[in-house]
Amino acid sequence: MDLEMLTLDQGADVAECSDEKLRKHCELTARTSRPLGIKFAGRWFVGKLELLDDLEQGKIDRRRGPYVRQHAEERARKYEGWARPQKPLKVVEPTAG
């Protein structure tokens, strides 16, 4: 599975569908050799690459093809880097006054 994960809400935004539709797709593929996502602490997380592949192949709904994938990739760009660790803040030492 791709290491880049999206929340169910983010995945639904990328796929332009409801989070309920995406959750059902996650449940349908959970026990297959290629699950769409993983369930952790009661919440679904969707693999970005798997989502893009399934959209292109028409597995989420009737839309399919490279154009559908390209459009979804453009929507997914806004989530890039959200889960990356932030740089530590610089600690400013108080000056002796």
N, C-alpha and C positions, 0 to 999 in steps of 0.2 A: 504494500500500500504506500502511496505517496506520503512523504513526511509533512507536506504542507496541508494542514487541516483547516477547515472552516466550521464555524458553528452552524447549526441547522438554519438559523435565520439568515446568516451570510450566504450559505449554499442556496437557499431558496431565492434570495435576491439575485445571485449570479444566474440561476436557472430560470428566473422569472416565473416562478410557480409558488404555490403555497408551501409553508413549512410542513404542513400536514401531508401533502403529497410526497415531499421529499422524505419525511419520516417513514411513511409506508414503504417507499422504495428501499430505504435502509433496512427495514425489517424483512422485506422480501429477499434481499441479497445477503443478509447477515450470515446465513449458514452455507453460502456458496463458496466456490474457490476464489471469487472476486467480489468481496463485499464493497458496497458504496461507502460505508462509514463504520465507525466503532462507537459503542455505547460505553461511556465512562461516567461514573457517579450519577447514573440515571439520565444523562444527557447524550444526545447523538452528536458526533462530530463527523463531518463529511470530508473525504479525501478529494482535494481539488482536482488532481489529474483524473481520478475515477469519475468525478462528476462531469468533467469536460468530455471524457470519452463516451460516457453514457448519453450525454446530450447529442453528441455528433452521430451516435448510432441509433438515436431515436428511442432509447430505452426509458426515458423519463416521460415523454409524451410524444405526440405525432411529429413534432419538429425534428428535423435531422439534417445532417450534412455539415460540410466545412464552414459554411457561413454561420450556422447556429453556434458552432464551437468558437469561432472567431469573435462573435458578438459576446458570448459568455466570458471569454478570456479578457475582453476589454472591461467588462463589468467586474471581474475578479481582481483587476489591478488595484482597485481602491483598498483592498484588504491586504495587499502585500506589506509585510513588515509589521503588521499589527501585533504579532506574537513574538517579535524579536525582543531580546532583552535590551533595556535602555542603558545608555551609558551612565555610570555612577555620577551622582552630583558632586561637584567640587565642594569640599568643606572649607569654608573661610574661617581661619583662626582669628579669634578676637585679638585686637592689638592692645598692648599694655597702655593704659591711659594715665 
